[in-house]
């Protein structure tokens, strides 16, 4: 990943989702550079660091946490993977209502900059994307998303973009931008790679799904931290608000095949690498299981959740996205 210099324009920042892996990384980078940082999350971070424990669905708490801030990094979300995927109401309230509260708090507290961490899922629904960029790849239709996480992240992203240029209570305007990362990896990451390792142990990756040649992008946590801070700088008058109302795909600029990338880990657990291709029947079965678990809340009753979900299988399709606008603007 690339080393970067910290812009002086950020003095006080609020990071929602600061108890999670990436929110914590971002908060540390800001604090280490001299900014005053509030890490805001419903859970305490596993690392020892000052934090505020509260829920993004609590407007009064959100508003209080944002008092005096210059910039808000809205990282908090819910329902990306595991049993969380089945809790539709919580996904809706955190991702949509929570984002609305963040926008309202920025307006009332006269915070001029809001950077929203979205996801490539807002444009990717399983259909191949080859070298797509921000200007040529449209939103995946809301009603066609197979998982509520992607659907609500798309809704929230569009809310943030619609809020760009709206007035603040004390005068001035709110400037917003959106970052769309793929899967995040890095030291101590606890969601993506550990889940893949667990599925390898279960034997779920001893065979291949779908197109065995599919490629994708990932992003190192430090590269995403850099993108966040540069986006905040690009929402200042010194940078002519160049990022205002913009969306940016953020990745490492490399493409790889997931099964090839995981081969060393698979070999460490098994004696052979995946070579059996599973047909679309697996996807159809996963869809039925996913819907059934969701409709009848079986995950909560059985304390289990589907090992394979539609979202996970969709993720294995080709989605190669270029960091086009970010490079063109030379932020």
N, C-alpha and C positions, 0 to 999 in steps of 0.2 A: 504494500500500500504506500501511498505518497505522504510525505511529511508536509505540513502546512503551517503558515503563519496565522496567528489569531488576529482578526480585525478588532480594532479598538472601539467599534461602534456598539458593541454589546456590553452593557454595564450590569444590568440585572435581568436574569432570564428565568422563566418558569418552564420546566420540562415535565409534561404529563407522562405517565408511564415510567417515571424515574426509578421505580423499584424493579423494573425488568432489565434484561441484559443490555439492550441497546440504549434505552433511556439513561441507564446508569453510566454507560460509556460516554454518551454525549454530555451528561452533567459533569463528569470528571474532567473532560476536555475543556469545558467552559470554566469550571472552577480553577483548574490548573493554570489557565491563562489570565486569571485575575478577576473574572466576572463573579458577581453575587448570584448564586443559583438556588432555586427552590425545586427540589425533586418531589413531585406530587404523584402519589400512587395509592391505591387501596391496600396494597401489601407493602410491608417493609422490605427493603432490599436485603439480599442475603449477605451483602457486604456491609461493613460498618461505615456509615456515612450519615450525616444529618439529613433528615427527610421529613416531609409532611405526609401523614397518612390520612387520606380522605378519598371520596368517591367522585369521579367526574360527573356522576348523575346528581350530585348535590350542588346546586347553583350557588348557594350562599358560601359554601366552603371553597368552591372554585374562585368566586369573586374575591374572597378574602386572600387567597393564596396569590392572586394576580396583582394585588395592590402594589404599586410602585415599580412594576416590571416594565422593561423596555421592549421585550420580545417574548413570545410564547412559542415553544416547540411542542406541538401536539402529537405525541407519539403513542399515547394510550389507545389500546383497542382490545377487542375480546372476540374469541371464537375462531381463531386461525386453525387450530388443530386439536386432536384428541377429543376428550369428552365435551370440551367447550363448544365444539361444532354443533352439538345437539340442542343447546340452550338458546333457542331462537329469541325469546323475550329479552334475555340479558344481552345478546348480541345486538339487538335493535336498540336497547336503551343506552348501552355504552357507546356504540359506534355512531349512532345517529343523534340521539338526544344529548349525549355527552358532548359531541362536537358542536351542537347548537349552543349549549351552555358556554363552551369555550369562546365561541364567536361573540356571544352576548357580553361575556365578561370583558373581552378585549375592548368592545365598544364602550362599555360603561366605565372601565378603568383607564380609558384613553391610551391603550397599548396599540401602537401603530403597525406592529409587525407580527404576523402569524404564519408559521411554517408547519404544514400538515404532512405527516408521514402516511402516505397511502400505500398502494401495492400494485404490482403489475397485473394483479387479478382483475382490475377494473377494465382492462382491455383484452384479457386472455380468458377464454372459456373452453379451451381444449382444441380449438382449431389452430393449425400451424401458423406462426408468424415468423417471417424471414426478414431480418434486418429492418424491422419497423421502427419508425421514429414518432415523436410526439405530434407531428403535424399530419401524418398519413394514417395512423392507426386509431380508429374510432373506439368509443366505449363499446364494450360487449353489452348487448341488450340486457337491461335490468331483469326482465322477466325470464331470461334464459339461463341465468346463473343457477348452478345446481347446489350451491351452498350459500347460506345466509350471510356468512362473513363477507364474501366477495360482493354480494349485493349491497350490503349496508356500507361497505367501504366506498363503493362507487357513489352511493347517495351522499355520504359525508363529504367526499372529495368535491363533488359538484356544489355542495353548500358552501364550502370554503372558498371556492373560486367565485361563486356568486356574491360573496361578501366583500370581495376585493373592490376597493373604491367607495365603500359605504362610509357615512360620516361617524366620527367619534363623538361622544357626549360633550367633550370639552373643546371641540373644534378639531380640524384636521381630518385625515382619512385613514381607514384601515387598509393596509397593503398585505396581501396574502400570496402564497405560492405553495405548490404541491410537489413533493418528491415521491416517485414510484419505484421503490426498490424491489428486487426479486428476493429469493431466500438469502438470509444473512448468515455469515459464518465468521468465526474468529475464536481466539482463546477464551475459554470458559463459557462459550455459547451453549445454552441448555435446551434449545427447542428442536432445531432442525437435525443436526448431526447425531445427537443422542437418540432421537426418534428413529433415524435411519439405522443406527447401530442396533437398536432394540429389534427392529423389524428383520434385520439380518439374522440375529440370534433366533428369532421365531421361524426363520426359514422363508420369510415372505419375499426376500430378494435373492433366493436361490434360483429364480427364473425371471424372465423379462416380460414386461407388459407392453402392449401396443407396438409402436414403431421403434425397433431396436436402434435406429440411427438418429433418433430425436436428440436435439441439442438445446441447451438453455444457458442462461447467464445466472451468476450469483454475485454477491457483493460482500467484500470484507467490511467488518464493522467500522474500522478506522476510516475507510473510504467514504462510508455513509456519514460518519461524523463530520468529515471534511465538507461533504456536500451540504449538510445542514448549516454549518457555520458560514459557508460561502453564500448560501441562499439568503441567510439573514443579512449579511453585508450587502447583498444585491437588492435589498428592499429599503435602502437608505438614499437620501438625496445625493450623497457623494457618488453613488453608482447610478444616479438617474432612475431609481426604482426599476431597474431593468428586469428584475424577476417578478414584478407585479403582475398578478393574474396568470402566471406561467405554470406549466407542469413540466417536470423533468424526469425522464427515466434515469435511474442511477444504478450502474453496475460496474464491474471491474474491467469491462471492455474485452472480455474473453468469452469464448463459447466452448462448451464441453458436453459430452455425453455422460449422463448421470451414472449409467452402469459401468462405463469405462473408468470414470472417476472413483467409483467405489470399489473397483476390483481389488486393490491391495487390502482393504478392510474385509471384503468378502473372503479372500484367500486366507486371511488370518483366522477366520472362523470355520470355513469349510475347505475341503481339499480341492474343489473345483470352482470355476467362475460360472455365472449364470449363462446358460445357453438354450434353455427351453422357453419358447415364446408362448405366452398366454393370449387367448383370443378375446374378442370383444365380449364374450359371454361373461367374463370376469367383471367387466365394467357393468353390464346389465345386472349381475347379481349384487354388486356393491351398491348400485342405485337402490335396489329393493331393500337391502339391509339398512342403508342410510335413512331412507324414508320411514321404514318401519320403526327403527329406533327413535327417530325424531317424533313421530306421531304419537307413539305410546309411552314416550319417556322411559324406554327400557334401560337405557344407560344408567339412569338414576336408581331404578329398582334393582337392577342386577349388578350394579357397581362395575359395569363393563361398557365398552363402546366398540364400534366396528374397527377391526384391524385395518381394513382398507375402506376408504371413503371415495366418493366420486371426485371430490376436490383433490385428493392425493393422486388419483389416476390421471386426472386432467393435467396435473402439474408435470407429469412425465412426458407430455407432448412438447413439440418444438416451439419455443418462444424466445426468439433472439431479437432484442431491442437495442437500438443504438442511442448513445448519449449525444444526440444530435444538437439540440438547441443549446445545451450547456456548453458544448464545444464552440458553437458558432458565436455565442455571446461572449466567450472568453471571460467568464465570471471568475 
